Structures are given as C-alpha cells and as structure tokens.
Amino acid sequence: MFETTNLLWGVLFSSIGLGYFIFGKKQKHKVAFYTGISLMIFPYFITDQVILVITGIGLISLPYLIKKLL
C-alpha cells in the first residue's frame, strides 16, 4: 500500500513530467518528450522513498546533462 509521502512525491514528479511531455511534444524535442513520459510512469513501479526521489531528480536533470554532453 502506498504511503502518503510516496503519493505526494509521485504527484510532484508526474506533474513535472507532464511539463516535460508537453514541451517535448510542442518543440519536437525527443529527450524532453521521453523524459516526460518516464517521469509520469516511474512512480508506479518504485515504492522506496529514497530510490523514488533519487530516480526522479536524476530524470529531471537528464535533459540538461544530455545537452551539456552533446
């Protein structure tokens, strides 16, 4: 069963993912598009709070890191 904190973290990361998804779709930016999809989906599969937050922060920073590397 989900705890309240997992639910709130999931809502936070999913709403950020929705922003990435809309931006990626309108600007045809593939990295942002797929990052948005993964941010909206991954909270359903991770139940540990620490791993949830670390994965979410990593996914949020992914487009920035890819832009810096390329």
N, CA, C and O atoms as CSV, one atom per row, in Angstrom:
chain,resi,resn,atom,element,x,y,z
A,1,MET,N,N,0.843,-1.185,0.000
A,1,MET,CA,C,0.000,0.000,0.000
A,1,MET,C,C,0.883,1.242,0.000
A,1,MET,O,O,1.917,1.278,0.666
A,2,PHE,N,N,0.477,2.234,-0.734
A,2,PHE,CA,C,1.249,3.465,-0.813
A,2,PHE,C,C,1.119,4.279,0.469
A,2,PHE,O,O,0.059,4.335,1.091
A,3,GLU,N,N,2.204,4.892,0.833
A,3,GLU,CA,C,2.164,5.845,1.925
A,3,GLU,C,C,1.857,7.224,1.349
A,3,GLU,O,O,1.911,7.422,0.135
A,4,THR,N,N,1.543,8.155,2.207
A,4,THR,CA,C,1.188,9.499,1.764
A,4,THR,C,C,2.372,10.189,1.106
A,4,THR,O,O,2.208,10.894,0.110
A,5,THR,N,N,3.566,9.990,1.659
A,5,THR,CA,C,4.735,10.660,1.077
A,5,THR,C,C,5.054,10.130,-0.316
A,5,THR,O,O,5.445,10.894,-1.199
A,6,ASN,N,N,4.888,8.823,-0.516
A,6,ASN,CA,C,5.101,8.275,-1.858
A,6,ASN,C,C,4.095,8.852,-2.845
A,6,ASN,O,O,4.435,9.142,-3.991
A,7,LEU,N,N,2.870,9.014,-2.398
A,7,LEU,CA,C,1.838,9.585,-3.256
A,7,LEU,C,C,2.169,11.030,-3.628
A,7,LEU,O,O,2.019,11.425,-4.784
A,8,LEU,N,N,2.615,11.810,-2.656
A,8,LEU,CA,C,2.962,13.208,-2.932
A,8,LEU,C,C,4.183,13.320,-3.838
A,8,LEU,O,O,4.203,14.149,-4.747
A,9,TRP,N,N,5.196,12.498,-3.601
A,9,TRP,CA,C,6.360,12.515,-4.495
A,9,TRP,C,C,5.959,12.108,-5.909
A,9,TRP,O,O,6.441,12.677,-6.889
A,10,GLY,N,N,5.070,11.113,-6.007
A,10,GLY,CA,C,4.601,10.683,-7.325
A,10,GLY,C,C,3.846,11.773,-8.054
A,10,GLY,O,O,4.018,11.943,-9.261
A,11,VAL,N,N,3.010,12.517,-7.342
A,11,VAL,CA,C,2.272,13.625,-7.954
A,11,VAL,C,C,3.237,14.719,-8.395
A,11,VAL,O,O,3.078,15.291,-9.474
A,12,LEU,N,N,4.230,15.011,-7.572
A,12,LEU,CA,C,5.215,16.044,-7.925
A,12,LEU,C,C,5.981,15.663,-9.187
A,12,LEU,O,O,6.076,16.455,-10.124
A,13,PHE,N,N,6.524,14.451,-9.210
A,13,PHE,CA,C,7.316,14.039,-10.374
A,13,PHE,C,C,6.441,13.863,-11.611
A,13,PHE,O,O,6.892,14.131,-12.725
A,14,SER,N,N,5.211,13.422,-11.438
A,14,SER,CA,C,4.319,13.280,-12.591
A,14,SER,C,C,3.926,14.630,-13.174
A,14,SER,O,O,3.793,14.765,-14.390
A,15,SER,N,N,3.739,15.624,-12.320
A,15,SER,CA,C,3.387,16.949,-12.845
A,15,SER,C,C,4.580,17.586,-13.555
A,15,SER,O,O,4.403,18.260,-14.570
A,16,ILE,N,N,5.771,17.384,-13.047
A,16,ILE,CA,C,6.963,17.867,-13.753
A,16,ILE,C,C,7.107,17.115,-15.073
A,16,ILE,O,O,7.473,17.701,-16.093
A,17,GLY,N,N,6.817,15.811,-15.046
A,17,GLY,CA,C,6.859,15.009,-16.265
A,17,GLY,C,C,5.853,15.470,-17.303
A,17,GLY,O,O,6.133,15.437,-18.501
A,18,LEU,N,N,4.686,15.900,-16.850
A,18,LEU,CA,C,3.689,16.424,-17.778
A,18,LEU,C,C,4.211,17.685,-18.459
A,18,LEU,O,O,3.989,17.889,-19.652
A,19,GLY,N,N,4.898,18.521,-17.705
A,19,GLY,CA,C,5.503,19.717,-18.294
A,19,GLY,C,C,6.558,19.376,-19.332
A,19,GLY,O,O,6.597,19.970,-20.410
A,20,TYR,N,N,7.412,18.417,-19.002
A,20,TYR,CA,C,8.415,17.955,-19.973
A,20,TYR,C,C,7.743,17.364,-21.208
A,20,TYR,O,O,8.173,17.615,-22.334
A,21,PHE,N,N,6.691,16.583,-20.997
A,21,PHE,CA,C,5.986,15.943,-22.103
A,21,PHE,C,C,5.385,16.971,-23.052
A,21,PHE,O,O,5.544,16.865,-24.268
A,22,ILE,N,N,4.699,17.959,-22.503
A,22,ILE,CA,C,4.077,18.992,-23.339
A,22,ILE,C,C,5.135,19.801,-24.071
A,22,ILE,O,O,4.984,20.091,-25.258
A,23,PHE,N,N,6.214,20.170,-23.369
A,23,PHE,CA,C,7.298,20.915,-24.007
A,23,PHE,C,C,7.924,20.100,-25.134
A,23,PHE,O,O,8.146,20.613,-26.231
A,24,GLY,N,N,8.206,18.830,-24.857
A,24,GLY,CA,C,8.826,17.974,-25.870
A,24,GLY,C,C,7.944,17.749,-27.072
A,24,GLY,O,O,8.433,17.656,-28.198
A,25,LYS,N,N,6.647,17.660,-26.844
A,25,LYS,CA,C,5.715,17.442,-27.944
A,25,LYS,C,C,5.602,18.683,-28.821
A,25,LYS,O,O,5.609,18.585,-30.048
A,26,LYS,N,N,5.499,19.857,-28.187
A,26,LYS,CA,C,5.334,21.088,-28.965
A,26,LYS,C,C,6.617,21.495,-29.686
A,26,LYS,O,O,6.569,21.969,-30.821
A,27,GLN,N,N,7.757,21.312,-29.033
A,27,GLN,CA,C,9.028,21.726,-29.612
A,27,GLN,C,C,9.709,20.617,-30.417
A,27,GLN,O,O,10.768,20.829,-31.007
A,28,LYS,N,N,9.089,19.429,-30.434
A,28,LYS,CA,C,9.651,18.253,-31.094
A,28,LYS,C,C,11.055,17.941,-30.547
A,28,LYS,O,O,11.996,17.676,-31.295
A,29,HIS,N,N,11.149,17.984,-29.233
A,29,HIS,CA,C,12.389,17.704,-28.506
A,29,HIS,C,C,12.260,16.301,-27.920
A,29,HIS,O,O,11.563,16.096,-26.925
A,30,LYS,N,N,12.943,15.329,-28.550
A,30,LYS,CA,C,12.740,13.929,-28.198
A,30,LYS,C,C,13.169,13.602,-26.770
A,30,LYS,O,O,12.499,12.824,-26.092
A,31,VAL,N,N,14.261,14.175,-26.309
A,31,VAL,CA,C,14.748,13.873,-24.970
A,31,VAL,C,C,13.743,14.339,-23.918
A,31,VAL,O,O,13.440,13.601,-22.980
A,32,ALA,N,N,13.230,15.546,-24.068
A,32,ALA,CA,C,12.238,16.055,-23.120
A,32,ALA,C,C,10.941,15.251,-23.197
A,32,ALA,O,O,10.307,14.991,-22.175
A,33,PHE,N,N,10.555,14.863,-24.390
A,33,PHE,CA,C,9.336,14.087,-24.578
A,33,PHE,C,C,9.409,12.748,-23.840
A,33,PHE,O,O,8.508,12.412,-23.071
A,34,TYR,N,N,10.478,11.990,-24.074
A,34,TYR,CA,C,10.613,10.685,-23.439
A,34,TYR,C,C,10.929,10.787,-21.943
A,34,TYR,O,O,10.559,9.903,-21.171
A,35,THR,N,N,11.602,11.848,-21.537
A,35,THR,CA,C,11.824,12.067,-20.115
A,35,THR,C,C,10.499,12.353,-19.423
A,35,THR,O,O,10.267,11.876,-18.312
A,36,GLY,N,N,9.637,13.118,-20.060
A,36,GLY,CA,C,8.320,13.395,-19.501
A,36,GLY,C,C,7.488,12.138,-19.338
A,36,GLY,O,O,6.818,11.960,-18.321
A,37,ILE,N,N,7.529,11.272,-20.325
A,37,ILE,CA,C,6.788,10.010,-20.230
A,37,ILE,C,C,7.330,9.163,-19.088
A,37,ILE,O,O,6.561,8.599,-18.309
A,38,SER,N,N,8.650,9.072,-18.987
A,38,SER,CA,C,9.229,8.249,-17.929
A,38,SER,C,C,8.976,8.853,-16.547
A,38,SER,O,O,8.794,8.112,-15.581
A,39,LEU,N,N,8.961,10.189,-16.432
A,39,LEU,CA,C,8.650,10.816,-15.145
A,39,LEU,C,C,7.205,10.581,-14.726
A,39,LEU,O,O,6.909,10.525,-13.532
A,40,MET,N,N,6.313,10.445,-15.685
A,40,MET,CA,C,4.922,10.193,-15.343
A,40,MET,C,C,4.674,8.734,-14.990
A,40,MET,O,O,3.721,8.433,-14.271
A,41,ILE,N,N,5.509,7.823,-15.478
A,41,ILE,CA,C,5.261,6.397,-15.283
A,41,ILE,C,C,6.040,5.800,-14.109
A,41,ILE,O,O,5.508,4.938,-13.410
A,42,PHE,N,N,7.269,6.225,-13.873
A,42,PHE,CA,C,8.121,5.518,-12.921
A,42,PHE,C,C,7.621,5.512,-11.478
A,42,PHE,O,O,7.949,4.560,-10.770
A,43,PRO,N,N,6.852,6.496,-10.973
A,43,PRO,CA,C,6.398,6.391,-9.571
A,43,PRO,C,C,5.484,5.198,-9.296
A,43,PRO,O,O,5.328,4.805,-8.140
A,44,TYR,N,N,4.882,4.618,-10.321
A,44,TYR,CA,C,4.026,3.458,-10.123
A,44,TYR,C,C,4.825,2.200,-9.780
A,44,TYR,O,O,4.287,1.274,-9.173
A,45,PHE,N,N,6.096,2.160,-10.160
A,45,PHE,CA,C,6.888,0.952,-10.013
A,45,PHE,C,C,7.879,0.992,-8.859
A,45,PHE,O,O,8.420,-0.051,-8.492
A,46,ILE,N,N,8.135,2.150,-8.279
A,46,ILE,CA,C,9.113,2.279,-7.206
A,46,ILE,C,C,8.379,2.614,-5.912
A,46,ILE,O,O,7.630,3.589,-5.853
A,47,THR,N,N,8.595,1.808,-4.882
A,47,THR,CA,C,7.910,2.025,-3.612
A,47,THR,C,C,8.821,2.594,-2.536
A,47,THR,O,O,8.324,3.166,-1.565
A,48,ASP,N,N,10.129,2.460,-2.671
A,48,ASP,CA,C,11.058,3.008,-1.687
A,48,ASP,C,C,11.212,4.512,-1.907
A,48,ASP,O,O,11.457,4.956,-3.029
A,49,GLN,N,N,11.068,5.290,-0.843
A,49,GLN,CA,C,11.055,6.748,-0.967
A,49,GLN,C,C,12.398,7.305,-1.434
A,49,GLN,O,O,12.444,8.216,-2.261
A,50,VAL,N,N,13.480,6.760,-0.905
A,50,VAL,CA,C,14.807,7.284,-1.258
A,50,VAL,C,C,15.098,7.028,-2.729
A,50,VAL,O,O,15.566,7.919,-3.437
A,51,ILE,N,N,14.826,5.828,-3.182
A,51,ILE,CA,C,15.057,5.499,-4.591
A,51,ILE,C,C,14.132,6.307,-5.488
A,51,ILE,O,O,14.523,6.721,-6.579
A,52,LEU,N,N,12.906,6.532,-5.027
A,52,LEU,CA,C,11.943,7.338,-5.785
A,52,LEU,C,C,12.458,8.759,-5.996
A,52,LEU,O,O,12.398,9.283,-7.108
A,53,VAL,N,N,12.960,9.380,-4.942
A,53,VAL,CA,C,13.452,10.761,-5.038
A,53,VAL,C,C,14.726,10.819,-5.876
A,53,VAL,O,O,14.871,11.712,-6.712
A,54,ILE,N,N,15.649,9.885,-5.667
A,54,ILE,CA,C,16.901,9.890,-6.436
A,54,ILE,C,C,16.626,9.675,-7.918
A,54,ILE,O,O,17.207,10.356,-8.762
A,55,THR,N,N,15.752,8.740,-8.235
A,55,THR,CA,C,15.406,8.488,-9.644
A,55,THR,C,C,14.704,9.689,-10.260
A,55,THR,O,O,14.986,10.056,-11.401
A,56,GLY,N,N,13.794,10.302,-9.516
A,56,GLY,CA,C,13.093,11.484,-10.020
A,56,GLY,C,C,14.019,12.644,-10.291
A,56,GLY,O,O,13.913,13.292,-11.333
A,57,ILE,N,N,14.926,12.918,-9.372
A,57,ILE,CA,C,15.885,14.011,-9.573
A,57,ILE,C,C,16.808,13.697,-10.749
A,57,ILE,O,O,17.147,14.581,-11.536
A,58,GLY,N,N,17.207,12.440,-10.859
A,58,GLY,CA,C,18.049,12.044,-11.991
A,58,GLY,C,C,17.345,12.223,-13.324
A,58,GLY,O,O,17.941,12.702,-14.288
A,59,LEU,N,N,16.077,11.839,-13.379
A,59,LEU,CA,C,15.325,12.008,-14.628
A,59,LEU,C,C,15.057,13.476,-14.945
A,59,LEU,O,O,15.071,13.873,-16.110
A,60,ILE,N,N,14.815,14.277,-13.918
A,60,ILE,CA,C,14.594,15.704,-14.148
A,60,ILE,C,C,15.850,16.359,-14.725
A,60,ILE,O,O,15.755,17.228,-15.592
A,61,SER,N,N,17.016,15.947,-14.248
A,61,SER,CA,C,18.264,16.561,-14.712
A,61,SER,C,C,18.786,15.934,-16.006
A,61,SER,O,O,19.754,16.434,-16.578
A,62,LEU,N,N,18.175,14.866,-16.472
A,62,LEU,CA,C,18.650,14.165,-17.667
A,62,LEU,C,C,18.716,15.047,-18.921
A,62,LEU,O,O,19.750,15.032,-19.588
A,63,PRO,N,N,17.685,15.809,-19.279
A,63,PRO,CA,C,17.804,16.643,-20.489
A,63,PRO,C,C,18.927,17.680,-20.388
A,63,PRO,O,O,19.610,17.959,-21.373
A,64,TYR,N,N,19.111,18.244,-19.203
A,64,TYR,CA,C,20.186,19.217,-19.018
A,64,TYR,C,C,21.552,18.549,-19.197
A,64,TYR,O,O,22.433,19.112,-19.848
A,65,LEU,N,N,21.735,17.367,-18.630
A,65,LEU,CA,C,23.015,16.671,-18.745
A,65,LEU,C,C,23.295,16.244,-20.180
A,65,LEU,O,O,24.433,16.338,-20.642
A,66,ILE,N,N,22.286,15.782,-20.881
A,66,ILE,CA,C,22.475,15.391,-22.286
A,66,ILE,C,C,22.827,16.608,-23.137
A,66,ILE,O,O,23.655,16.521,-24.044
A,67,LYS,N,N,22.197,17.739,-22.840
A,67,LYS,CA,C,22.501,18.963,-23.590
A,67,LYS,C,C,23.942,19.396,-23.343
A,67,LYS,O,O,24.622,19.839,-24.269
A,68,LYS,N,N,24.416,19.274,-22.098
A,68,LYS,CA,C,25.792,19.660,-21.778
A,68,LYS,C,C,26.800,18.731,-22.426
A,68,LYS,O,O,27.860,19.178,-22.864
A,69,LEU,N,N,26.487,17.434,-22.494
A,69,LEU,CA,C,27.415,16.470,-23.072
A,69,LEU,C,C,27.464,16.545,-24.580
A,69,LEU,O,O,28.501,16.266,-25.181
A,70,LEU,N,N,26.369,16.913,-25.196
A,70,LEU,CA,C,26.338,16.959,-26.663
A,70,LEU,C,C,26.551,18.368,-27.071
A,70,LEU,O,O,26.568,18.670,-28.264
